[in-house]
Amino acid sequence: MSEVLITLGVLGVVIAMTLPTVINNAKERETVTKVKKFYSTMSQALLMAISKHGYVDSWNFCEKANAQCVAEFVSYLKPELKIAYDCGDDTECPGMADKYITLDGKDYTNVSYKNASHFYRMTLFDGSHLWIRHSESNTCENSDTGTKNVCGLIWVDVNGAKKPNQFGNDVFAFFILKDRIIPHSGNDCYPGKGGWGCARYILEHDNMKYLRN
C-alpha cells in the first residue's frame, strides 16, 4: 500500500510540473491556428471584393480620418465577411477591450482603439474582434514601417475582449495593400519590444516561441 501511495505521489508531482507547460502549448497552438485562419479569411474577403470592384486603389472612399471615410472603405469588405456585430464607430462594440498593451507589457497609449472615430469595429462569428482604418489615401500611396503602398490596416484580437489584450499574444496587425493582405512588417516580435510584427513571425514559423525567450 505504501508503495502505491509513493508512486501516486511521484505521479502527482510530475503532473503538477508538466501540466502548465501542456496548457501553455495548447493555448499557443490555438492562437497560431486562429491567426492563420484570420489571415486566410481576410485574404479571401479582399480577393472577393477585388473581383467585384477592382483593386483597392480604385475604390471610391474619402480620405479623411473620420467615421464616414473609414465606413466607405470598409463597405467593400463587409459583404465578404461573416459578421456577428457590425459596430462601425460604436465604442461599446462587443469584443472590444478598454485598453491594449504591447509585447513588453506597457500600456499602448498612442491612440485609443476603443474611442477613436477613424476605426471601424466589428466582431466576427468566430469570436475574433477586429478594427480597421484606411490609410487616408484612396490611391494607396502611404508607407508604414518600410512597407509601401499601404491602403489600410487591420488589427485583430483573436479572443475578443478576454485578456491579455496584448500585441503578439492575442492582438495582431496586418496591412491592406491594393491587391492583397500581408502581416505587419514591424521587426519587433521579441521581448522588450512592441510586438507589431508577430503575425508575420507566426505565419513564417508556425509557432510563438518569442513568448518563451
SVG drawing of the C-alpha trace seen along z (x, -y; Angstrom):
<svg xmlns="http://www.w3.org/2000/svg" viewBox="-24 -64 39 66">
<polyline fill="none" stroke="black" stroke-width="0.4" points="0.0,0.0 2.8,-2.4 4.5,-1.7 1.3,-2.6 1.0,-5.9 4.6,-6.7 4.0,-6.1 0.9,-8.2 2.7,-10.9 5.5,-10.9 3.0,-11.0 1.2,-13.9 4.5,-15.9 5.3,-15.1 1.8,-16.1 1.9,-19.3 5.3,-20.2 4.3,-19.4 0.6,-20.5 1.3,-24.2 3.6,-23.5 1.0,-21.3 -1.7,-24.0 0.5,-26.8 1.4,-24.7 -2.2,-24.1 -3.1,-27.8 -0.2,-28.6 -1.4,-26.2 -4.9,-27.6 -3.7,-31.1 -1.5,-30.1 -4.4,-28.4 -6.6,-31.5 -4.1,-33.9 -3.7,-31.7 -7.5,-31.3 -8.0,-35.1 -5.3,-35.8 -6.9,-33.3 -10.4,-34.8 -9.4,-38.4 -7.3,-37.5 -10.3,-35.7 -12.6,-38.6 -10.2,-41.1 -9.9,-38.9 -13.7,-38.7 -14.0,-42.4 -11.4,-43.0 -13.2,-40.6 -16.3,-42.8 -14.8,-46.3 -11.3,-46.2 -8.1,-46.8 -8.3,-48.8 -6.6,-51.9 -9.6,-52.2 -12.2,-52.0 -14.3,-55.2 -13.8,-56.4 -12.9,-59.7 -9.5,-60.3 -10.1,-62.0 -9.5,-60.3 -13.2,-60.1 -16.0,-57.7 -17.6,-58.4 -14.4,-57.8 -13.4,-54.6 -17.0,-53.3 -16.9,-53.9 -13.6,-52.0 -14.8,-49.0 -18.1,-48.8 -16.3,-47.0 -15.1,-44.3 -18.2,-43.8 -20.3,-41.7 -17.5,-39.1 -17.3,-38.6 -19.4,-36.7 -20.1,-39.5 -21.8,-38.9 -21.7,-42.6 -21.2,-45.4 -20.3,-48.3 -18.8,-50.9 -17.5,-53.7 -19.6,-52.5 -17.3,-52.5 -19.3,-49.7 -18.8,-47.0 -18.8,-43.5 -15.3,-42.1 -13.6,-45.5 -11.3,-45.8 -10.9,-49.1 -7.1,-49.1 -4.3,-47.2 -0.7,-46.5 2.4,-46.0 4.5,-42.8 6.8,-44.4 3.8,-44.9 3.4,-48.6 0.0,-50.3 -0.5,-51.3 -1.4,-55.0 -0.6,-56.3 -4.3,-56.1 -7.5,-54.8 -8.7,-51.9 -11.9,-51.9 -12.8,-55.6 -11.2,-57.0 -13.7,-57.6 -11.4,-56.7 -11.5,-52.9 -14.3,-50.7 -15.1,-47.9 -16.7,-44.5 -16.8,-41.1 -16.9,-38.0 -19.0,-34.9 -15.8,-33.0 -15.4,-35.4 -12.5,-37.4 -12.8,-41.2 -11.2,-43.5 -10.9,-47.1 -9.9,-48.7 -8.7,-52.1 -7.8,-53.3 -4.5,-54.9 -6.1,-58.3 -5.1,-58.0 -7.5,-56.5 -4.6,-55.9 -2.7,-53.7 0.4,-55.9 1.2,-55.7 4.2,-53.9 4.3,-52.2 7.3,-50.5 9.1,-50.1 6.1,-48.8 5.0,-50.9 1.6,-51.4 -0.4,-50.7 -4.2,-51.1 -5.2,-50.3 -4.5,-48.5 -6.4,-45.7 -6.0,-44.8 -7.5,-41.6 -7.9,-40.4 -8.3,-36.7 -10.2,-36.0 -12.2,-39.3 -12.2,-41.2 -10.6,-38.4 -7.2,-39.2 -4.3,-39.7 -5.3,-42.1 -1.6,-42.2 0.2,-42.7 1.9,-39.5 -0.1,-37.4 -3.7,-37.7 -3.6,-41.0 -2.1,-41.1 -1.8,-43.6 -2.0,-43.4 -1.6,-45.7 -4.1,-46.0 -2.4,-46.6 -4.1,-47.2 -4.1,-43.5 -3.5,-41.5 -3.3,-41.5 0.1,-40.9 1.1,-40.8 2.6,-44.0 6.2,-44.3 7.5,-45.6 10.7,-43.8 9.7,-43.9 8.5,-40.4 10.7,-39.7 10.9,-40.5 11.2,-44.2 9.6,-45.4 6.1,-46.3 5.0,-43.1 3.5,-44.6 5.3,-42.1 4.2,-38.9 1.6,-37.9 4.5,-37.7 6.5,-35.6 3.7,-33.2 3.0,-32.8 6.6,-32.2 7.4,-29.9 4.1,-28.4 4.8,-29.0 5.1,-31.6 8.5,-30.8 9.2,-34.5 6.9,-34.4 9.3,-31.9 12.6,-33.8"/>
</svg>
